[in-house]
Amino acid sequence: MTTTTHDNHSAFLLSLPNIYSQSPISCCVFSRTMVSGAIALAFLPLVLTFIIRYRYYFVLFYRAVLVRMWYDCTTGLSREERAFQYVLTHAIPGDPESILETFDLWCSKVEFISNIGPKKGKIMDRMLSEHCPLTVLELGSHCGYSTVRIARALPLGARLYSVEMDAINAAIAEKIIRLAGFDDDTVELIVSPSDEVIPRLRADYGLERLDFVFMDHWKKCYRPDLQALEGSGLLGKGSVVLADNVLFPGAPNFLRHVRKSGLYEWKIHRATLEYSKGIRDGMAELVYQGIK
Amino acid sequence: AKEKERKKERDRKRRRNVARRASSARKQGNELEDRPGREERRGRKKRDKEGKGKGGEDERQEEVKNDTVAKTQKNFSNENTRKLEQKEVEVVGEEDGDTEEKRKNGRSEKGGKKEDNGRGETVEKKQKKKRVETSEEHESSEEEEDEEEKVGEEKPEVLSPEELEKLKEEVDERKKLISTLRGKPWPMRKKLLTLRESHEFVEKYEGALGKGKSRKLYAYKVMMLKKWMKFQRDFENFKTACVPWEMKIKEIESHFGSSVASYFIFLRWMYGINMILFGLTFGLVMVPEALMGRPYGSMPRKTVPRADEANAMDFAVLWDFGGYAQYSVLFYGYYNSQRAIGWLKFRMPLSYFLVGVGTVAYSYMVVIRTMARNANEDGGGDNNSFNFSWKMFTSWDYLIGNPETADNKFASITTSFKEAILEEQESRKDDNIHLTRFLRVLANFLVLCCLAGSGYLIYFVVRRSQKFALEGLESHSWWERNEVNMVMSLLGMFCPMLFDVISALENYHPRIALQWQLGRIFALFLGNLYTFIIALMDEINLKREEEEVLKLNMTIWEASLYNGTLGANSTAPPITVHPADIPRGPCWETMVGQEFVRLIVSDTMTTYITLLIGDFLRAVLVRFLNYCWCWDLEAGFPSYSEFDVSGNVLGLIFNQGMIWMGAFYAPCLPALNVLRLHVSMYLQCWAVMCCNVPQERVFKASGSNNFYMAMLLVILFLSTLPAIYTIVTIPPSFDCGPFSGKSRMFDVIQETLESDFPAWFGKVFSYASNPGLVLPFLLLMVLAIYYLQSTSKSYKQANLELKKKLQTQNEENKKKTKMAALKAAMDLEEAQKARSEAPRQQRKNNASQQSYTGEKNTVTGHLVSSFVFVYPPAPRGHRIPGPLPGNQWQPAPSVQRVPNSQRH
């Protein structure tokens, strides 16, 4: 206690040397700093509580924002490019398994990219193997991690349409996909915002029905895109929509819509955020039931 | 009484459930019986259909409570009415058509399962009609019945004595069958069928045994019995309705679990105690003084001093309990030391003293008595074998007719399941014990550090404030003057949060975690309380010094007054000085009372404001900002708040401690506290239901928590210490309060003994208070306590052992039954195998005739044994439920939290 107040005092002394030299005022200033010290110390438990309780969020902030800014400045490359470089140098080309593992390694050890991650990825793998979808739509391929993950689990003859808005990310995703050994017949990458793509899917790509839709793009677009999908008539009875990150960062509007529309049988798979232990997150699994 | 009532209710429910299952047939008979006329029947039916709540409930309960014997007569007449109805309605179909419909009607609330039964029943009934009865009596009676139907209703049936005898025997037999049915080694289906048939039979023919006049008397008796039952039940309902806030608490319990409810039950209990304290102080101190004491303005102690008169009515002054509030019955200083007041000769000072002592004594008594009762209820050991089966099969209350109640019940069942699953999980948890121990020690160390740090901070601040006080408060800023309060309230607010975070390390069962948390916050608050008391003591000493100075000045003032006006003439009328002008002492007692009242008021305000801001505002923001926010506020970071049981309980307990400490110097404190508790009951109930979410891990806590009581007892003790200290050691102020002029406050007792009681009484009292008599008495009491405690301990142990024994016995029986069943099944299999192999063997081994016959013998032996031992009756221990199928059920590995967003 005494040391802290002393520190306060000395800091004050440094900043206001000329005032301190005048004795009556300095006495007053001295006591005022002491007061704030005692009351400020009473706030220490609060600060500690916040730090301990939200430590995962702080870590996430550090890894996803600070480290990224630091590397952006030092390397001059974007985060996705760095990830691609790492994968290129460390993974075995043509082996999706190895590419995914390398990605996971990079994301958990070096930097943070919000891929679907290994744990939630397993849930998705299981669902894919259960449903055996033939036409899959992915919204938001980002670096291509989830695209590779889905393509790996698809049955023969199935086709995956992956939508990415950002051209640079799409280029990297393309490279990753090709590196994993999937050709144009299996995976088709569409570089365009999702709200433009969905209405054109039937006309431009000749789709009749989507068996599986995976959403991992902007959380705000979840609901409009879902509504667009409903409107386009591409969802048939039994089509599965899987939406990642519905709890953190969270898509409350989407969940509300799902709950209220009555078109779906839905459940939330609870898990933690990818590459992080303490932040709770969930994936929403919707099975389209159609209008009863 | 509450507990008892609840238990009774539970029992009743269970009984009802069992009985309902057992007597579905009986019920219909009764329902029918109640409707003699057609119109009335219609009305009744309609009512049944409309609201199955109250009416249906009544009816069914009645049925349950009536024993079978009580039904004899009714059922007979019931038979008749049914026939009447048939005639009137002219139903051409089968006899049961009408009844069938009604049966379904009555049972529709029991869910689909029962309906299935109903359908099965119709089939059975038809079969029964066709079936040829084995017993002769039955047949004859059926024939009789048929005859009757032909003849008509009016003619009463006539039975010969032999027939009656036979019928009686048959009825007795059936009754016996019903009572022993549970132990019969039959499949469930058969049991149910038999039960139903026998019940019907008994109902039908028991009535026939009565005769003419006695029958009528009997009917009258039964009616009265029913009325009496109904009255009793209504009375019970009334009693439940009289328990304040029972419904609110039940609702909260069903949604938030018993731990949150335990707080509210505690709050209600506290309210009751405070009501009595309030009654004592109000009725015996405040009202007599206000009515019979000298009026305001008659004496200096009852008048606002001249200097304060100008702003004595300002709100700011009144809010600070100064001005007119200070010079009123609310505070100690207003009371006069007159021995007896009014025409009643009410002994005011004595009453004041006795009420002060009596409130504390009463509180001790109540707390200790409640603790003892709770300890009795705990019992020790677990009686929750087959816990999940019980919950699974018996938790739904089929009498619920109100959708809201049904929702509540649903929530409460879910919560109770969660609680039970948590208990089970905790009991099976076996982690790395060393790591856990280390973490627990570490957590305690951290908490101790935190406590020491905050203690030092408070000490430091208090010392500094004393320094400021010596220097004079005017030269310091507002922050400096209020530093102690600020630091104390900030620490009191934030440290529990830190403890909560630290306690996550320990990995305790939430109930135990709550106790630890309570203990830690208790230590923290205690520090705060005692700093407050020490500061008060300093203040008291200051005031007393002031008083000494004033006493001296007083004599000078008086002398100057006389000298100035009197002059030479000594026969002048006595000088009258307005009481407001007379100088007076500082009256430390009133000061103490004021401090406590202010503390209580500010504490209450803080509580309510934190409630409104921390809970309500947060909930509103979370709810409505969620429409336009970038992450999910409800599920994510701010979320809704949980109800903080530990903080609230401790707030309540410390608040009560303040009341006990301050009530002697401010008689208004209990009244204030009653007001506060009343408001906070409503406010918190509303806040909990409106803006809190249930805890992540809902755990079970008993409604009457002894841990709370123990803390309350400690606080009671700690808060009476300073009060008693001040009463015994510090002389009262010379010019205010009921004890002014005495050297000690308790002198009032002696005074009363001397002047109001006969001399011998004083003598006896002085003998009785002789240490030579008191010490042996105390010794005797200690010995008695020791003896009683040890005996109760041994009883408890014996109880526990008996319980254990019962349990093991039960398990053994279960095992035996299983073994026997297994053996029987094996034997049966063997026998079948042998039988199928036998012809083959016969064909093959014609030569070995001898051995074949031997084998055949054994085969038949096996068969016989298997038939005998297929389902041996399961013996039952006292109070232990039979092995229900749900027993093997394993709890799910994780309790998932209901997503917050689902509440909307």
Boltz contact constraints between the chains, C-beta under 6 A:
constraints:
  - contact:
      token1: [A, 1]
      token2: [B, 460]
      max_distance: 6.0
  - contact:
      token1: [A, 35]
      token2: [B, 479]
      max_distance: 6.0
  - contact:
      token1: [A, 35]
      token2: [B, 480]
      max_distance: 6.0
  - contact:
      token1: [A, 38]
      token2: [B, 461]
      max_distance: 6.0
  - contact:
      token1: [A, 39]
      token2: [B, 486]
      max_distance: 6.0
  - contact:
      token1: [A, 41]
      token2: [B, 457]
      max_distance: 6.0
  - contact:
      token1: [A, 42]
      token2: [B, 487]
      max_distance: 6.0
  - contact:
      token1: [A, 42]
      token2: [B, 490]
      max_distance: 6.0
  - contact:
      token1: [A, 42]
      token2: [B, 491]
      max_distance: 6.0
  - contact:
      token1: [A, 45]
      token2: [B, 494]
      max_distance: 6.0
  - contact:
      token1: [A, 45]
      token2: [B, 495]
      max_distance: 6.0
  - contact:
      token1: [A, 45]
      token2: [B, 498]
      max_distance: 6.0
  - contact:
      token1: [A, 46]
      token2: [B, 494]
      max_distance: 6.0
  - contact:
      token1: [A, 48]
      token2: [B, 498]
      max_distance: 6.0
  - contact:
      token1: [A, 49]
      token2: [B, 497]
      max_distance: 6.0
  - contact:
      token1: [A, 49]
      token2: [B, 498]
      max_distance: 6.0
  - contact:
      token1: [A, 49]
      token2: [B, 501]
      max_distance: 6.0
  - contact:
      token1: [A, 52]
      token2: [B, 501]
      max_distance: 6.0
  - contact:
      token1: [A, 53]
      token2: [B, 501]
      max_distance: 6.0
  - contact:
      token1: [A, 247]
      token2: [B, 635]
      max_distance: 6.0
  - contact:
      token1: [A, 248]
      token2: [B, 636]
      max_distance: 6.0
  - contact:
      token1: [A, 249]
      token2: [B, 631]
      max_distance: 6.0
  - contact:
      token1: [A, 250]
      token2: [B, 631]
      max_distance: 6.0
  - contact:
      token1: [A, 250]
      token2: [B, 632]
      max_distance: 6.0
  - contact:
      token1: [A, 250]
      token2: [B, 635]
      max_distance: 6.0
  - contact:
      token1: [A, 250]
      token2: [B, 636]
      max_distance: 6.0
  - contact:
      token1: [A, 252]
      token2: [B, 626]
      max_distance: 6.0
  - contact:
      token1: [A, 252]
      token2: [B, 632]
      max_distance: 6.0
  - contact:
      token1: [A, 255]
      token2: [B, 901]
      max_distance: 6.0
